[in-house]
């Protein structure tokens, strides 16, 4: 996919989102939707304008667009979701150590650096634990070194 | 204002520690390419929630001001500006470093930046209360149009991407409508989600996603592997730099004034002010060896940067209308820590004066830290993205979770991380969406109030001189760049159509 493809996809997503948003106008009292109407319709027009411009440029093929590194992009999204899953599974702190050890290793494939990554993971988890214990402790609902399922 | 009480607060050990620690963190983050004060605030603001007001705000404001100086250090030593606000510093900074004058450049920048920042703090404390006097006379219709004008200015400075800038600003406005209606208190656009019903789309979650996670995703997609960089040697000629700054007071003050003006006008920010100050100085003395290691060439941009960063807070703290993403984040920071912008802010107690004093003193602290540990901080620019990105993801997720203590915050931040990635990838500006999200509630609240007033007075409040003038200006700043853009686009199409 090229960056133009991503721009077209972005505009289509906005149009779809605006469709869902505008469809709700009728469900609420008019007063509540005055401001959303005032902003929503111009945003819809701008999204259409932006999409039209991209489509015309695509048809006229007037410039080459850089390609996206899709496998890496998928990896980036997967890492975000993996961290969320680890948080749920392991609880806070252990997930941080695990994530900060394994992720840089997968990304750079430098086995020699593993102890450094592990150190960074432990230090970051300890820092967060310390910071949040200074306050309410609400960030650690299941304890600092909670291992979740064990 | 109770200045002595504020001074007594700020010299407490915990607050001094917060100032030094905040400056050190800001300096380090500032050296990381592409990550500036907005990123630093986004990442650390949620982590300060449990802290008391004064240490939390001291930490944040010290980090905020030091981040730009950190970017200047890497601009001088390795020719990599940490932030767009440091671009002009590379013009003469790196040549100075190659001539073996890195220490001189770093010290000169530190002193000039501190002077610019302190001057701007003085302007903020003197001018802002006067603006507040005007602010209390502003009607809801004026407020609404001011918010629209601020947003259109920021969108219009998006260069070639005016349409996208406005679109992002409009989307920011719309995100703020999810959840509770500010007038009736009823709920809307929650789509049956318990999370959206309770929290809406929080500004803090949006910025964590846009700035922190968006940057991390971009790093992972582009995967720039670290290259060994040539770090210029630092000779201990710091005193030469300090002397240089003291022997060029007119240039430093002139650049600081340029910075203050650029800061007060919405939408300009440090990315423009550093180049503007450089241009002003280079036009003032055209044949002074610009680009070949002229020390004024590093002092002018950095004095302007620091002055702009503080001056941006004037409209934010007086009217509640920030003109840049950085000031929007500082506005959010003071609000979540219990201080309210507007008239009450400037008649506030010791906490407010302590905040102003922290802003001024941190300018001296970061200059000293930067000068002493420049070589260490410059290493920040060499941290591989494979290490940096996972750390940012972790900190972003923890920061998002700290906002409401809900997993839904992390999910929402990840979604906005995707949006931030697209915006950064396309080189569109992030500021309009950030500003739209923070200005949305203010704009809607005042729009609805203005309409309620109109119902009782049977006169449109939008037809008075100030709203009309602001409306015309808002349209003008949007239309003029758009005309140029359409003209360029048609010319390009014609060129490709010609065989």
Interface residues (C-beta under 8 A of the other chain):
Chain A: X3 X6 X7 X10 X14 X21 X24 X28 X29 X31 X32 X33 X34 X35 X36 X38 X39 X40 X42 X43 X46 X47 X49 X50 X53 X56 X60 X61 X62 X63 X68 X69 X72 X73 X75 X76 X77 X79 X80 X81 X83 X84 X87 X88 X92 X96 X99 X100 X103 X104 X107 X108 X117 X120 X124 X128 X131 X132 X134 X135 X136 X138 X139 X141
Chain B: X47 X49 X50 X51 X163 X164 X166 X167 X170 X171 X173 X174 X177 X181 X183 X184 X186 X188 X189 X191 X213 X216 X217 X220 X221 X222 X223 X225 X384 X386 X387 X389 X390 X391 X393 X394 X395 X397 X398 X401 X402 X405 X407 X410 X411 X414 X417 X418 X421 X422 X425 X426 X443 X444 X447 X448 X451 X489 X492 X493 X495 X496 X497
